[in-house]
C-alpha cells in the first residue's frame, strides 16, 4: 500500500526560532481544525540499559518551553526503564495531514506538587484506575481488576477526595532534538530538525 502525499512546501524561512514555538504552531493548527482524534497521542519509546526497546502510546498532558509532560505509574515498564535509562523518544504520528514530530531527549520526574495538581483534574474514575491497576504486572483475569476497582469505588465514592498514589506521577521530556516532518510527493519529504547547542538551537535539513 502506498500513498502520494500532497502538501505545501515546508522551508527554513517559515520556522519559528524555537522548536517548542514551532510545535505549538503545528499543534494548534491540528487541535483547532479538528483534523485528528486525540492529536496529543504520542508514541513513547524507552529502552533498558542493555538497549532493549519498548514503545507504547501515551497522551501528552502539557508542553511548554521546558519540554513535554506525560503521567504514568512509575512502577510500569516505561517507568522502570526511564528510571534506569532516562533517554527517550517521542513520536507524534499525524498521518491524516502527512506530518510527524519526532523528539529525542531525557525524561526527568516532575515535582510532586505538579503531579498532585494534575491528578486532581483527572476524572474520578481515572483517579480510581490509577490505584486499581498495578500497571504492566501480570494479572489472572479482568474480573480481578474490576473487583479492585469496585472496592476502591466503595471506599472513595464520587465526590470523595482521592489521593494521588505515591508510585504515580509525571515525566518531563527535555528535548535534545525535535524533527518536523512534512510529507510530499515522490517521497521528497521535508525534514527540518532542531538540534540543541547549549542554550541555542541549530536547524538542519535531513534527506527524506
PERA-V359724 format. One record per backbone hydrogen bond with DSSP energy under -1.0 kcal/mol. CO is the residue of the C=O (numbers start at 0). NH is the residue of the N-H. If there is no record, write none. Layout:
# PERA-V359724
CO;NH, CO;NH
This chain:
# PERA-V359724
10;13, 11;14, 17;21, 18;22, 19;23, 20;24, 21;25, 22;26, 23;27, 24;28, 25;29, 26;30, 27;31, 28;32, 29;34, 37;40, 39;59, 41;57, 42;90, 43;55, 44;88, 45;53, 47;50, 51;47, 53;45, 55;43, 57;41, 61;68, 63;66, 66;63, 67;172, 68;60, 68;61, 69;170, 71;168, 72;75, 75;79, 76;80, 77;81, 78;82, 79;83, 80;84, 85;106, 87;104, 88;44, 89;102, 90;42, 91;93, 91;100, 92;94, 93;96, 93;98, 94;97, 97;182, 99;180, 100;91, 101;178, 102;89, 103;175, 103;176, 104;87, 105;173, 107;171, 110;114, 111;115, 112;116, 113;117, 114;118, 115;119, 117;120, 118;121, 122;126, 123;127, 124;128, 125;129, 127;131, 128;132, 132;134, 133;136, 140;144, 141;145, 142;146, 143;147, 144;148, 145;149, 146;150, 147;151, 148;152, 149;153, 150;154, 151;155, 156;159, 164;167, 166;73, 168;71, 169;109, 170;69, 171;107, 172;67, 173;105, 175;195, 176;103, 177;193, 178;101, 179;191, 180;99, 181;189, 184;187, 186;188, 189;181, 190;205, 191;179, 192;203, 193;177, 194;201, 196;199, 199;196, 201;194, 203;192
